[in-house]
Amino acid sequence: MGEIIYKTIIRSGLTLIVLWFLKNQVDERYFFIVSALALFFFVINPAYMSYKHFLEKNQNIESGILCSSCKHFDKSAMLCIKYDKHPTENFIPCEGRDWEPK
């Protein structure tokens, strides 16, 4: 999840820098439209698609492993808070020893 946020921040900065240089090249009445389209296509849409892919990739983890019913599991980040590691279908950070019900 942090990777999605990091890439979104980098894309936002790069898009704003490009728009800064384009502001003199584009007519003022079209600059708002160009800015809105640039932000949508280069920042918002890729972030949304990455988040959607993240949810699809982790759907099996949320419902199919022991970690999903533990109190140390953060559903929004798919993270074991106690060990600060991401569980997968083949890897449980605590190996079931520190599992505690919610």
C-alpha positions as CSV (number, residue, x, y, z in Angstrom):
1,M,0.0,0.0,0.0
2,G,2.8,2.4,0.8
3,E,4.3,1.8,-2.7
4,I,1.0,3.1,-4.2
5,I,1.2,6.3,-2.1
6,Y,4.9,6.8,-2.9
7,K,4.4,6.4,-6.6
8,T,1.4,8.8,-6.5
9,I,3.4,11.4,-4.7
10,I,6.3,11.1,-7.2
11,R,3.8,11.3,-10.2
12,S,2.1,14.3,-8.7
13,G,5.4,16.1,-8.3
14,L,6.5,15.3,-11.8
15,T,3.2,16.3,-13.3
16,L,3.2,19.6,-11.4
17,I,6.7,20.4,-12.7
18,V,5.7,19.6,-16.3
19,L,2.6,21.7,-15.9
20,W,4.7,24.6,-14.5
21,F,6.8,24.6,-17.7
22,L,3.7,24.2,-19.9
23,K,1.8,27.2,-18.4
24,N,3.5,29.6,-20.8
25,Q,3.0,27.3,-23.8
26,V,-0.7,26.7,-23.4
27,D,-3.3,29.4,-23.7
28,E,-4.7,30.5,-20.3
29,R,-8.3,29.5,-21.0
30,Y,-7.2,25.9,-21.9
31,F,-4.6,25.6,-19.1
32,F,-7.2,24.5,-16.5
33,I,-8.5,21.8,-18.8
34,V,-5.0,20.6,-19.7
35,S,-4.1,20.6,-15.9
36,A,-7.2,18.6,-15.0
37,L,-6.6,16.1,-17.7
38,A,-2.9,15.7,-16.8
39,L,-3.7,15.2,-13.2
40,F,-6.4,12.6,-14.0
41,F,-4.5,10.6,-16.5
42,F,-1.0,10.7,-14.9
43,V,-1.9,10.8,-11.1
44,I,-5.4,9.8,-10.2
45,N,-6.1,7.0,-12.7
46,P,-2.8,5.1,-12.2
47,A,-3.3,5.4,-8.4
48,Y,-6.8,4.0,-8.6
49,M,-5.7,1.2,-10.9
50,S,-2.8,0.3,-8.6
51,Y,-5.1,0.2,-5.6
52,K,-7.7,-1.9,-7.5
53,H,-4.9,-4.4,-8.5
54,F,-3.7,-4.4,-4.8
55,L,-7.2,-5.4,-3.6
56,E,-7.6,-8.1,-6.3
57,K,-4.1,-9.5,-5.5
58,N,-4.8,-9.7,-1.8
59,Q,-8.4,-10.9,-1.9
60,N,-7.4,-14.5,-1.2
61,I,-5.2,-13.5,1.7
62,E,-8.1,-11.6,3.4
63,S,-10.4,-14.6,3.4
64,G,-8.2,-17.6,3.2
65,I,-5.4,-17.5,5.8
66,L,-5.2,-17.5,9.6
67,C,-3.8,-14.0,9.8
68,S,-7.1,-12.4,8.6
69,S,-8.8,-13.4,11.9
70,C,-6.0,-12.2,14.2
71,K,-6.1,-8.9,16.1
72,H,-2.7,-8.0,14.9
73,F,-3.8,-8.0,11.2
74,D,-4.4,-4.7,9.5
75,K,-7.0,-5.3,6.7
76,S,-6.4,-2.0,5.0
77,A,-2.7,-2.6,4.4
78,M,-2.7,-6.4,4.5
79,L,-0.1,-6.3,7.2
80,C,0.8,-8.1,10.4
81,I,1.2,-5.1,12.8
82,K,3.1,-7.1,15.4
83,Y,5.8,-8.3,13.0
84,D,5.5,-5.5,10.4
85,K,5.4,-8.0,7.6
86,H,2.9,-8.8,4.8
87,P,1.4,-12.3,5.1
88,T,0.9,-14.3,1.9
89,E,-0.8,-17.6,1.2
90,N,2.5,-19.4,1.8
91,F,4.0,-17.2,4.6
92,I,2.5,-16.4,8.0
93,P,4.9,-14.0,9.9
94,C,4.4,-15.6,13.3
95,E,3.8,-19.1,12.0
96,G,0.6,-19.2,14.1
97,R,2.3,-18.9,17.5
98,D,1.2,-15.3,18.3
99,W,-2.2,-15.6,16.8
100,E,-4.9,-13.8,18.9
101,P,-8.6,-13.6,18.0
102,K,-10.2,-10.2,17.3
